[in-house]
């Protein structure tokens, strides 16, 4: 049950909201055309996405694209008051306040459908939230210029978090809302230094759902398919480039040289250096017969 709800609008649309909710509760977001920053001021909530559940502890935040993401939160405690601060990011308002050029954080060339990111406790963001609370306590001080400044401020702070890549991806979806296919996301990230869990997140899927979907598209496991493609790419680079073997391994997604060398030997029956020195040509000739 919502026991208190205050908000300020910017250019006719909700920009910042302070909401106090009595537990237990389940709250469904209305379908919206914006992204939002949801900060836990008091209590602890849980975000629902398919079979996934993401806990949002006190002083943590959730940044999400409200167009593509799941839209349900619920309380984790049986009783008590939960308080959240929500900042909304509407694409038309962002274009209006950045009338010359959108900042880099609102642009992304990453091929990903990721629409949700959990942000850990952050001192600067805590101070930002304290500033918003001050304006809710002194509404006579609030005007359009203040709200524009506060909107730009949180965007600058998000650009300084360790989650900036995910934040950029989610912001960019507001301006290019088309979703990528499952295979487009996989192929675009084959050689990236990311874990299986992170790759699943780029699809907005749990790891179990990602593995099922991968098997449906590729008739293989993610680990086998991705390792094979990375080794094939490394073998190609060994023959056509003068890059160091360590650099080739890293650029093909292997972050431990020993693991790369073992996997390469298992597949090609020689070390990467032997492959480069001539064994690779022999291997390719035999493979083509």
C-alpha positions as CSV (number, residue, x, y, z in Angstrom):
1,X,0.0,0.0,0.0
2,X,1.4,3.4,-1.0
3,X,1.3,5.7,2.0
4,X,3.0,8.7,0.5
5,X,3.8,9.8,-3.0
6,X,5.4,13.1,-4.0
7,X,6.7,14.0,-7.4
8,X,8.0,16.8,-9.5
9,X,7.3,17.1,-13.3
10,X,9.6,18.5,-15.9
11,X,8.1,19.7,-19.2
12,X,4.8,18.0,-18.3
13,X,6.3,14.6,-17.5
14,X,7.3,12.9,-14.2
15,X,11.0,13.5,-13.5
16,X,11.5,12.6,-9.9
17,X,9.3,10.7,-7.4
18,X,9.6,10.0,-3.7
19,X,7.4,7.0,-2.7
20,X,6.8,5.4,0.7
21,X,5.1,1.9,0.6
22,X,4.0,-0.3,3.4
23,X,5.0,-3.9,3.2
24,X,4.0,-6.5,2.2
25,X,3.3,-5.3,-1.3
26,X,3.8,-6.1,-5.0
27,X,3.9,-3.2,-7.4
28,X,3.6,-3.4,-11.2
29,X,5.2,-0.5,-13.2
30,X,2.9,1.0,-15.7
31,X,4.2,0.5,-19.3
32,X,6.3,3.6,-20.0
33,X,8.5,5.2,-22.6
34,X,11.4,6.0,-20.4
35,X,14.3,4.6,-18.4
36,X,14.4,5.0,-14.6
37,X,16.8,5.1,-11.7
38,X,15.3,3.5,-8.7
39,X,17.1,4.1,-5.4
40,X,16.3,2.3,-2.1
41,X,16.1,4.9,0.7
42,X,14.6,2.5,3.2
43,X,14.0,-1.2,3.4
44,X,14.8,-3.8,0.7
45,X,12.9,-4.7,-2.4
46,X,13.0,-7.4,-5.1
47,X,12.8,-6.9,-8.8
48,X,11.1,-9.6,-10.9
49,X,12.2,-10.5,-14.4
50,X,10.9,-13.9,-15.8
51,X,12.2,-16.4,-13.2
52,X,15.0,-14.1,-12.1
53,X,14.8,-12.2,-8.8
54,X,17.1,-9.3,-8.1
55,X,17.3,-8.0,-4.6
56,X,17.8,-4.2,-4.1
57,X,19.2,-3.6,-0.7
58,X,19.2,-0.4,1.3
59,X,21.3,2.4,-0.5
60,X,21.5,0.4,-3.7
61,X,19.8,1.3,-7.0
62,X,18.3,-0.3,-10.0
63,X,18.7,1.3,-13.4
64,X,16.4,0.0,-16.1
65,X,14.8,0.5,-19.4
66,X,11.1,0.6,-18.6
67,X,10.2,-0.2,-22.2
68,X,11.9,-3.6,-22.4
69,X,12.5,-4.7,-18.8
70,X,10.2,-6.5,-16.5
71,X,8.0,-4.2,-14.5
72,X,7.3,-5.7,-11.1
73,X,8.9,-5.0,-7.7
74,X,7.9,-6.5,-4.3
75,X,8.9,-6.1,-0.6
76,X,11.3,-8.6,1.0
77,X,10.2,-7.8,4.5
78,X,6.9,-9.0,6.0
79,X,6.2,-5.6,7.5
80,X,7.6,-2.1,7.7
81,X,8.0,0.9,5.4
82,X,9.9,0.9,2.2
83,X,11.0,4.2,0.7
84,X,12.3,4.7,-2.8
85,X,13.4,7.6,-5.0
86,X,12.8,7.3,-8.7
87,X,14.3,9.5,-11.4
88,X,12.8,9.1,-14.9
89,X,14.6,9.7,-18.1
90,X,12.3,10.5,-21.1
91,X,14.1,10.5,-24.5
92,X,12.3,13.7,-25.7
93,X,13.3,15.6,-22.5
94,X,16.9,14.4,-22.8
95,X,17.1,15.7,-26.4
96,X,15.6,19.0,-25.2
97,X,18.0,19.6,-22.4
98,X,21.0,18.6,-24.5
99,X,20.0,20.7,-27.5
100,X,23.4,20.5,-29.3
101,X,24.6,16.9,-28.8
102,X,23.8,14.0,-26.5
103,X,26.7,13.2,-24.1
104,X,28.5,10.0,-24.7
105,X,26.8,8.1,-21.9
106,X,23.5,8.4,-23.8
107,X,25.1,6.8,-26.9
108,X,26.3,3.2,-27.3
109,X,27.6,1.0,-30.1
110,X,27.3,-2.1,-28.0
111,X,25.1,-4.8,-29.5
112,X,23.1,-5.9,-26.5
113,X,19.5,-6.2,-25.2
114,X,20.5,-5.7,-21.6
115,X,17.8,-3.6,-19.9
116,X,18.5,-3.9,-16.2
117,X,21.6,-3.1,-14.0
118,X,22.0,-3.2,-10.2
119,X,24.1,-0.4,-8.9
120,X,26.0,-0.8,-5.6
121,X,26.1,1.8,-2.8
122,X,27.9,4.9,-3.9
123,X,28.9,8.0,-1.8
124,X,28.3,10.6,-4.5
125,X,24.9,9.1,-5.4
126,X,24.0,9.0,-1.7
127,X,24.7,12.8,-1.6
128,X,22.7,13.3,-4.7
129,X,19.7,11.5,-3.1
130,X,20.1,13.7,0.0
131,X,19.9,16.7,-2.3
132,X,16.6,15.5,-3.8
133,X,15.2,14.9,-0.4
134,X,16.0,18.5,0.5
135,X,13.9,19.8,-2.4
136,X,11.0,17.6,-1.4
137,X,11.2,19.2,2.0
138,X,11.4,22.7,0.5
139,X,9.1,22.6,-2.6
140,X,9.1,26.4,-2.9
141,X,12.7,26.2,-4.0
142,X,12.0,23.9,-7.0
143,X,11.8,25.3,-10.5
144,X,12.4,24.1,-14.0
145,X,16.1,25.1,-14.0
146,X,16.7,23.2,-10.8
147,X,15.1,20.0,-12.2
148,X,17.2,20.2,-15.4
149,X,20.4,20.6,-13.3
150,X,19.4,17.6,-11.1
151,X,18.7,15.5,-14.2
152,X,22.0,16.3,-15.8
153,X,23.8,15.7,-12.4
154,X,22.5,12.1,-12.0
155,X,23.5,11.4,-15.6
156,X,27.1,12.6,-14.9
157,X,27.2,10.5,-11.7
158,X,26.0,7.4,-13.5
159,X,28.8,8.0,-16.0
160,X,31.3,7.7,-13.2
161,X,30.1,4.3,-11.8
162,X,31.7,1.0,-12.6
163,X,28.5,0.1,-14.4
164,X,28.9,2.8,-17.0
165,X,28.9,0.3,-19.9
166,X,25.6,-1.2,-18.9
167,X,24.2,2.3,-18.2
168,X,25.2,3.5,-21.7
169,X,23.6,0.5,-23.3
170,X,20.3,1.0,-21.5
171,X,20.3,4.8,-22.2
172,X,21.0,4.1,-25.9
173,X,17.9,1.9,-26.1
174,X,15.7,4.9,-25.5
175,X,16.9,6.4,-28.9
176,X,17.3,3.1,-30.8
177,X,14.5,0.9,-29.4
178,X,14.8,-2.0,-31.9
179,X,15.8,-5.3,-30.2
180,X,18.6,-7.4,-31.5
181,X,18.1,-11.1,-32.4
182,X,19.6,-13.8,-30.1
183,X,22.3,-14.7,-32.7
184,X,23.2,-11.0,-33.3
185,X,24.1,-10.5,-29.6
186,X,26.0,-13.8,-29.4
187,X,28.1,-13.2,-32.6
188,X,28.8,-9.6,-31.6
189,X,30.2,-10.6,-28.3
190,X,32.0,-13.9,-29.2
191,X,35.5,-12.5,-28.5
192,X,34.7,-10.1,-25.6
193,X,36.1,-10.5,-22.2
194,X,32.8,-11.4,-20.5
195,X,31.6,-14.3,-18.5
196,X,28.7,-16.7,-19.5
197,X,26.5,-15.0,-16.9
198,X,27.3,-11.5,-18.4
199,X,26.5,-12.8,-21.9
200,X,23.2,-14.1,-20.6
201,X,22.5,-10.6,-19.1
202,X,23.0,-9.0,-22.5
203,X,20.0,-11.0,-23.6
204,X,17.9,-10.2,-20.5
205,X,17.9,-13.9,-19.7
206,X,18.8,-16.0,-16.6
207,X,21.8,-18.3,-17.2
208,X,19.5,-21.4,-17.4
209,X,17.1,-19.7,-19.9
210,X,20.2,-18.5,-21.9
211,X,21.6,-22.0,-22.2
212,X,18.2,-23.4,-23.3
213,X,17.9,-20.7,-25.9
214,X,21.5,-21.2,-27.1
215,X,20.9,-24.9,-27.6
216,X,17.8,-24.2,-29.7
217,X,19.7,-21.8,-32.0
218,X,23.1,-23.5,-32.2
219,X,22.5,-27.2,-31.2
220,X,25.5,-26.9,-28.9
221,X,26.4,-25.6,-25.5
222,X,27.6,-22.0,-25.1
223,X,31.0,-23.1,-23.7
224,X,31.8,-25.5,-26.6
225,X,30.6,-23.2,-29.4
226,X,32.3,-20.1,-28.0
227,X,35.6,-21.8,-27.3
228,X,35.6,-23.3,-30.8
229,X,35.0,-20.0,-32.5
230,X,37.6,-18.3,-30.3
231,X,40.2,-20.9,-31.2
232,X,39.4,-20.7,-34.9
233,X,39.8,-17.0,-34.8
234,X,43.1,-17.3,-32.9
235,X,44.4,-19.8,-35.5
236,X,43.6,-17.4,-38.3
237,X,45.3,-14.5,-36.6
238,X,48.4,-16.6,-35.9
239,X,48.8,-17.2,-39.7
240,X,47.9,-13.8,-41.1
241,X,49.2,-11.3,-38.4
242,X,52.4,-10.6,-36.5
243,X,50.7,-9.9,-33.2
244,X,52.1,-11.4,-30.0
245,X,50.5,-14.7,-29.1
246,X,49.5,-13.2,-25.7
247,X,47.7,-10.4,-27.5
248,X,46.0,-12.7,-29.8
249,X,44.8,-14.9,-26.9
250,X,43.4,-11.8,-25.1
251,X,41.7,-10.4,-28.2
252,X,40.0,-13.7,-28.9
253,X,38.5,-13.8,-25.4
254,X,41.1,-15.8,-23.4
255,X,42.3,-14.0,-20.3
256,X,44.7,-16.7,-19.1
257,X,47.5,-17.6,-21.5
258,X,48.0,-21.1,-20.1
259,X,44.3,-21.9,-20.6
260,X,44.5,-20.7,-24.2
261,X,47.7,-22.8,-24.9
262,X,46.1,-26.0,-23.5
263,X,42.8,-25.5,-25.4
264,X,44.7,-24.7,-28.6
265,X,46.9,-27.8,-28.2
266,X,43.8,-30.0,-27.6
267,X,42.2,-28.7,-30.8
268,X,45.2,-28.4,-33.2
269,X,47.7,-30.9,-31.7
270,X,50.4,-28.3,-31.4
271,X,51.2,-25.1,-29.5
272,X,50.3,-21.7,-30.9
273,X,53.9,-20.9,-31.6
274,X,54.3,-24.3,-33.5
275,X,51.1,-23.5,-35.4
276,X,52.5,-20.2,-36.5
277,X,55.9,-21.5,-37.5
278,X,54.5,-24.0,-40.1
279,X,52.3,-26.6,-38.4
280,X,49.3,-24.5,-39.1
281,X,49.6,-24.8,-42.9
282,X,50.0,-28.5,-42.6
283,X,46.9,-28.7,-40.3
284,X,44.8,-26.7,-42.8
285,X,45.9,-28.8,-45.7
286,X,44.9,-32.0,-43.9
287,X,41.6,-30.5,-42.8
288,X,40.7,-29.6,-46.3
289,X,41.2,-33.2,-47.7
